[in-house]
Amino acid sequence: MAFSDISARSHQIPNLPDTTNGAICVSRLSRIEVGTVALIFILLLGLKWFYVGNQLWDSDEPQHLHVVWAWANGLLPYRDVFDNHAPLFQAMSASIFPLLGERADIVMCMRWTMLPIDVLFFVLLYRLGTRLFSPRIGLWGTLIAATFPDLYFKLGEYRPDLFWAALWLLILNILTGGDLRPRRLFAAGVTCGFAFAVSMKTAFLLLIILVAGAVTWFLSRLLSGATIQGDGDNPGRQVVQGIFALIGGILIVPLLVVAFFASQGALGQFYSYVITYNLMPSDDLWSRLVARTRDTRFWLFIFTLSGGWWLVKQDKNREISLRRLFFFSVVGFFCTILFSFWPLVSKQDYIPFYPIVSLAIAVPLVMLAERFQRFLPAFALPALVAVGELASLVSGHPPLKKTNQENVQLIADALRLTHPGETVLDAKGQTIFRPRPYFYNFEQITRERVEQGKLSDDSPQHLVAARTPVVVRSHWLTSATADFISQNYISVGLLMVLGKRLPSTQDGKLQFEIVIPEKYAIVNEKGFLTGTLDGIAFDGSRDLGPGHHELVLNSPTDSVVVLWARAVERGFSPFRPVQN
């Protein structure tokens, strides 16, 4: 294949290649070196204790957990609950989620469940660096990745991208771990299939691998004596077997997922929301690509290919040097392909990139430090980078600074105000434990589709049909939904509930409209008001149907609010902070 002899009788490459006479020196790790790395990792783990609670929630975290809640409660994503992500990771989490119960700090709890994936992530990265280069490069490349602030905080969130990135590192380990025989390609394909079941963004990862493999194969042809030859077997047959093994492995898990949703009668919805919903045709594709070419990461392949080519020419072990060239090609082309083919690039799309670029950075740092180890420790340069990143991490995000009080309080208030099964309208599932009356999330794709007229914004009708008593304020809401909410809901702290403020009058006679039937109270800052409502005396709260209502107060007042009665009963008020 691209970077290894696929001949069935070609020699095997040991896990720790002997490259002592090549470009990369191999020296034993000192106790001080290992102890330094261990100490920094222990410090990172200690910081995680604080950041699990104090690191600001990303809006994607409750969104994913709302889908997990749906799985755990017998609802089927895509059919019963909106989701535009592949289903495997959320379905896996559904076995843990119910054990924690309905609690306001659920995001922090589920963040801890990501710790085993984080460990796997770094073990795979260390193994990749050790097998391709040396134990020192593997060790310090892993530490540089672990202390890089953007990666550290993404690994601290609850999101499927972490499992997806770990599978990506496993794929790279498989592909660079030995000769690319059909069995190895099949294993890589199966792992890639799992990655597809976690995230459809695996498509561009697969494209990166294919491009890097093709470039490596082409460059290997330019080297004298590097042309891949068979040794008696039919190389064409081996290539065909490898292709079938790879494709066959990739298809297994996705086909099982497809079969499951087909058995539930939801295959059409699965296809619509996982595939077509995320395809956003745009008229400015070319201008967007031109703008992205200004990012220096787009041109990273120039530097990584140059470095990989230099290593190939320096190393005597041709097989391992070509694998290194493949690795550097993957690093270099990652952002080029991401920027060229992926419509919406977000921070989490870089999670598979940060570890491999950290490993690539560790290579020249370690090589340079080992050349000058007479004057400095062999790990001085990578250690300096890691310590600098750690300092930036802590200074940029003070671990004791609390940032999630409102997020936790919002969920707590929603649980206090509503019963299980009652709907709450939020942008992306922030309240987690309650169904939403409107199917779609109010994220960027949804809002753009509404603005383009490709999706009907009928959220107000669903609010009325579901008699939704609580909504969460958000700038993500569409204009029609935001207008409806401002006319029919009133703020009682972090949440909005059914109600409206009435204009003051000197004679105490007021008129108002009710759209969503519920039990309402009429209050001011001092408490309940008395008078007649639709000609009937009232004192307290009353069920009101939709339509026009006339209110006559016994004592006119400047501030009059018609408010959902349960909010009043449970201590929520538009006039004062919520009493906990």
N, C-alpha and C positions, 0 to 999 in steps of 0.2 A: 504494500500500500504506500501511503505518502511518505512515511518516515521510518519504515522498518521493513526488513526482508520478510515477506509473507511465505517464503518457502517453508514447507513443513519440516525440512531437515536443517534449517539454519540454526546457528548457535544461539544459546540463551544468554540474556544479559543479567548479571547478578543484581540484587536489589541495591547494593551499595557499590557502584561502579568504581573501578580502580583508575583514577585519573591523575595519579600522582605526577606523571610525566607530561600531563597536558596543561591546558591553560589554567585550570582550577587546582589549587593546592589542597591537599587533604591533611589536616593535622588534628590531633586529638583535642576534644573539648576539655578545658581545664575545670577544676572544681569551682573556682571563682566564677567562671563564665556560666556554668550550669546553675550555680547558686544565685547569681544575679538575675538570670532569666526566671528562675523559680520565684524569687522574691517579687519581681514585677508582676508576674501572673497572680500571685497571692494578693498583691495590692489591688490589681484589677478586679479580682473576685470580691475583695472587701468593699471596693467602691460600688460594685453592683448591688450590694445590700441596700445602699442608699438610693442609687439611681432607679431601682425597680419601682420605688414609690415616688421619687422626686423628679424623675425625667418626664418632661411634658408628654402627654399622650399624643400620638399621631392619630388623625381622624380615621385612618384605615384600621386601627386596632379594634375599636368598638364595632366598626362595620363588619370585620371578619367574625368577631365574637357573636354578633347578632345572627349571622349565618350558622355558627356553631350551635347557638341556642335553638335555632330552627331544626337542625339535625337531631338534637337531643330531645326535642319535643314532638318528634314524629312528623314534622313538616318536611317537604321535599323542595330543596332549592331549585330555582328556575321555574318551578310550577307554582309553589305556594309562597315563596319568598324570593325577592330579586337578588341575583348575584351575577356578576360578570367575570368571575374567576373560576378556574378549574377546581373540582370539588374535593380532591383527595385529602388535602391537609385538614380542611375544616371537618370532614367526616371522621378523620382520625382523632381529632380533638374532642369530638362529641362524647367519647367514652369517659373523659376526665371531667368535662364541664359540669355535669349534674352533681358530681360529688361535692362541689363547692357551694351549691345552693344559690339563692338570689341574694347577692351581696353587692354593696356599692363599690367595693375595691376589687371587683372581679378582674379588671385589667391587670392589676399588679399580681394577683394570684396566677393568672395565666401566663404572665411574663416569666415566672419562675419555671413553668413547664418547658420553656425554650432552652433551659440550661443544658440538658443532654445534647441537644442539637448543636449548641455553641461548642461544646467539647468535641463532638464529632467533626465539626467544621475545622477546628484547629488541628486536630489529629490528622485529618486528611491533608491539610495544607503542609504540615510538617513532613508527612510521609512523601508528598510530592516533591518538596524541595530536597529532601535527603536522597531520594532515589535518582533524581535528575542531576543534582550537583554535589552536595556534601552535607554531613550532619550540621555543620556550623551554619551554612546557608539556610538549611531547612529550619533550624532553630531560630535564627535571628530574623529570617523572613516572616516566620509565624508571629514573632513578637512585634515586629514593625506593623504587621496587619492588626494585631490585637490592640495596639495602643493608638492606632489611627482613629481620631475622634469620630469622623463620619461613620466608619464601620462599627466602632464600638457601640455607638448609640443605636444604630440600626439593629445590631445583634441583641440589644437590650429590649427591643419591642416584641410584641406578639404579632407575627405576620408569617404567612406561608413562604415568603421570599427567602427566609433563612433556611428552611428545609430544602427549598429549590436550589439555593447556592451550595449547600452541602452535597446534594446530588451532582451538581456541576463539577465540584472538586473530585468526587468519586469517579466520574466519567473520565476526567483528565488522568487520574491515577491509573485507571484501567488501560487507557490508550497508550500511556507512556511506560507501562510496567513490563513490557515484554513484546515478543513478536506478535504481529497482528494476524494471528490465525483466526479462522472462523469462530472458534469458541470464545476468544477474547472479544471479538467484534460483537458476538451475540450478547455477551455480558454487558458491554458498553451500550448496546441497543436497548436491552431491558431496562437499564438504569435511566437511559434517556426517555424511555416510555413512562417510567415513574415520574420523571421531571415534567413531562407533558401533562400528566394527570394532576400535578401540583400547580403548574403555571404554563399558559400557552406562550409565554415569552421564551420558552425553550426553543421555539422556532428560530429565533435569531442566534441562540447559542449553537444550535446545530449548524447553522449557516457559517458561523465563525469557525467551527471545527473543519468544515468542508473546505473553506477558503484557505485556512492555515495549512491543512493537509496538502492541498493542491500546490500552494506556494512552496512548501517544503520539498515536495516531490520534484518540482521544476528546478529549484535551486540545487538539489542533490545531483541533478543531471549535468549541472555546470561544473561539478567537481571532478577532477581526474580520478577515475577508478571508483566513483561513487554510484555509478549506474546500478540499479537493483537488478540482479540477475537470478534466475532460478538455477537449481543445481540438479537438473534431471527431470523434475516434475514439470507439468504443464502450468506455467505461471498464469495464463489466461483463465484456466479453470479455477485456480486458487482465488483469483480476483473475483470471479463470478460468485464463488462460494462465500467469500467474505461479504460481498454486497448483499446477498440474500440473507446471510446471518445477521447483519446489521439491521436491515429493514425488518426482518422477521422479529427480532428482539424489540425494536421500537414499537411495533404494532400491538404486542400482547396486552400490555396494561391499558392503553387507550381503548382497545376493542372491548375489554372487560367493562370499562366504565360506560361505553356506549351501550353495551348489552344490558347493563343494570338500568339505565334510564329508559331504554326501550321497553324493558319489562314493566316499568312503572307508568308507561304511557306518556313520558315526558321527553322523548328524544327530540322532538321539534323545538321545545322550549330550551333544552340544553344547547342545541346547535345555535339557536337564535342569540342567546345571551352570552355564550362563551366565545363564539366565533364571530358571527356577523355584527353583533352589537358593538364590538370593540374595533371594527373596521370603520374608520372615519374618513370618507373621501373629502379631499380638500383641494381648493383651487390654487393654493400657494405652496404646493409641495416643493417646487424648484427653489423658490425664494427661501423656504425654510431650510432646505439642504445647504444652500449657499451660506446662510447665516451660521449654520452649524460648522461649516468648514473653518470658521474663524476661531473655533475652539482648538487649542493646541493639541488636545487629546485625539482629535481627528487624524493628525499626522504622526501619531506615536509610532506607527509601524515602520517609519523610516529609520528611527533610532533602534528599535528592537530587532529589526531584521539585520541591521548593520552589526549590532552586537552579537546576534546569533550566528551570523555568517563568520565573524571573526573567531568565535569559539569553535566552529566547525573546522576551520583551517588550522587552528592551533592544536586541537585534540587529536590524539592518535586513534582513539576508539571511535570509529566512524558511526557505529550504531547509536551510541549514547549521544554523540554530537548532533545527529539528525533529530533525535528526540528533543534535545534542547532547542534546536532551531524551530521545531514545531511549537514548543512551548512559547518561545519568544514571538512567534507569528501569531499565536492565539492572543497574547497580551497586546500586541501592536494593532491587530485588526478589530479588537473588541469594540472600541468606541467608534471606529470608522463604520463598521456595519450597524452598530446600534443607532448612530446618528443618521445613517442613510436609509434604513428600512423601518425603524420603529416610529410610529406617529407621535406618541406622547412619551417623552423621556422624563422619568421622575427619579428621585434620589435612590429608591429601592432597586432601580434597574442596574445600579452600579455595585450592588452587593456582591455579585460574582466577579466583578472586576477588581475591587480593592485587594483581595487576598493575593491574586496572581501578580498584580503590578507591584505589590509589596515584596513578593518573592523575587521578582525581576530586579527591583531596586537593591535588594540585599546582595545580589551576585557581585556587582562591581564594588560595593562597599566592603564586602568580606575579602574579595580578591586584593583590593588596594591595601586594606589593613594588614593582611597576611604578608604582603610584600615589605611592609615597614614594621613588622613585629619585633625587630631588634630595639626599636625606640618606643613603641606603643603596644599595648595588648592586642592580640589578633582580632579581638572583637570590639575594639575601641570605636570605630566609625559607626557600625550598626547600633551599638549601645547608645551612642550620642543621639542618633536619630530617634530611637525608641524613647529615651528619657525626655527629649524635646517634645515628642508627641504626647507623652503622658502629662507633662506640665501644661501643654496647651489644652488637653482634655479637661483637666481639673480647673484651670483658670477660666476657661470658657463656659463651664457648666459647674458651678459650685455644688458639691454633693449634698450640702445641708440646706440648700435653698428649695423650699417647698413650692411646687408649681401646679399641683393637681387637685387642690382643695375644691375648686369649683366643679371639676369633672366628677369627682367622687360625690359631691353634694347633689349634683344634677341627677345622678342615678338614684341616690337615696331619696330625693324628693319625688321622683317619678314612682318609686316603689311605694312611698307613703300615700301618694295621691290616687293611685290606680290599683285596680284589682287585676289578677292574671286574666288575660284574654281581652282586656280593654285596650283600645288602640291609642298609640301616641304617635304624632307626626314629628319625626326628626329628619335631619338631612340625610344621614347615612347609617342610622341605627345606633345613635349615641346612647339611648336608654337601654339597649341590649335585650332586656327581658320582656319587652312588650311588642306585639305585632304593630305594623305600620298600616295605616288605612290606604296609603298610596303605594302602588307596587314598586315603582322605580325609585332608586336613590337619586338625590339631587347632587350629583357629582358633575364634573366638567362635561363628560360625554352627554349626559342627560340634558343638561342646560343648553348645550350647543344644538342638540337635536330638536329641542323645543323651539329655540330661536330660528332654526332653519325650517320649521314647519313639518318636520318629519316625525314628530311625536306630539300627541295631544296633551296639553297641560290641563288635565281634568281633576287635579288634586282637590280643589274645593268641593266638587261633587262627591268625591270619596269621603271627605271629612264629614259631610252632611249624612251620607248613607251609613257610615260607621258610627255616627254620633260621637266623634272623637272629642274627648274632654280636655286633652292636654297637648300642647305643641311645644317644640323647642325652637327658640329663635336661632336664625342662621342667615348669613349672607349668601349661602348657597341656594336658597329658595328662589324659584322663578318669580317674576313680577306679579303674575296673576295670583299665585298662592300667597305671596307676601301681602298683597292688598286685601285678600279675603281674611287673612289672619288678623291684620291690623283692625279690621272692622268688627270682628266677632270674638276676639280673644283679648285678654288683658294680662299684663305681667304681674306675677306674684313672687318675684324673686328671680331665680334662674329659669323658671318655667313660665309659660303662659297657659291660662285656663280659660274656659268659656266665660265670656262676660264683656261688658262695655261700660265706659264712663258716660254719664248723661249730663247734658248741659244744665246749669243752674237756672232756676226761674224764681221770680219773686212770689208767685202764688203757689208754688209747690206742685204745679201740674206738669207732668212730663210724659212724653211718648217715645216709644222705642220699638225696634223690630227684633224678633228672635228667629234665627235661622235653624239652629240645632236644638231640638227639644231636650230639655233636661230639668232637673230640680235647681232652681235659682234662689239666691237670697238677695235682698236689697239692703245695702250697708253704706255707712260712711266711716270716717276714721274712728268714731266712738263706738260703733257696733251696729246692730240691726236698727232699721228704720220702720216706722209704722205708718199706716194710711190705708188707702183702698187701691186695689189693683184690678183693673177691668170691672170696676163697680163692686168688688167684693173685699171686705176688710181683710187685711193680712198683718201678721206679726211674726216674722221669722222667715221661713222659706216656703216655696211652692213650686210645683211642677208647672212648667210653661211650655205650651206648644208653639210651633212655628207660626209666625205672623205678627200682626200689629198688636201692641199692648199699650194701655193707658194707665198711668200711675198718678195718684194724688196723695201727697205726703201730708201728714198731720202737722208737721213743723218743717217749713222750707229750710233747706241747707245748701251750702255752696258745693259740696262734693257728694255725689250720688253715684254708686256703682252697682250694677246688676252683675252678680258674681255666682259662678257655679257653687252650689251649696256645700258640697263636700270639701272644697278648698277652705271655706270658712270654718267648717266643723273641725278641720285638722290643723288649724292654726296658720293658714296661709292668708296673706292680706296684701292688697295693692298699696297699702298705706304704711306698712312697717315691715321690718325684717321677719323672716319666718321664725317661729318659736320651735326650737328642736326639743 
